[in-house]
């Protein structure tokens, strides 16, 4: 089995060694220790770090990432089947993220239901700050923002 030093893993993964130590402290990756107490990582850890970084880039939390990685086997490198099962389970979450980003792109220059009423369209789209009933923030960008009659808001 091939093991990598923390420096080599960081270089190959394109992250700082502090990120490697942080991921390990969160239980996202694991190392073994040498007799000199130096960390060594299985080469398969490269794939986990790539997965972590990619998941972070698309807006997933470290808790979500950790939960997903906890479904992978310990003591052996994940197989293609393991990764497929994980990615299939994440598909609905990623579809939701894509939809949220599309709503942001399409509505950012108009009323997003934040209650600011500073744009002329806000006075038409969100009169009297009706979106306040859904709580703080950009209500029209969230999927749970439904009008009382079950219709999506503008």
Buried (B, 14 or more C-beta within 10 A) or exposed (E): EEBBBBEBBBEBBEBEBEBBBBBBEBEBBBBEEEEEEEBBBBBBBBBBBBBBBEBEEEEBEBEBBBEBBEEBEEEEBBEEEBEEBBEEEBEEBBEEBEEBEEBEEEBEEBBBBBBEBEBEEBEEBBEEBBBEEBEEBBBBBBEEBEEEEEEEBB
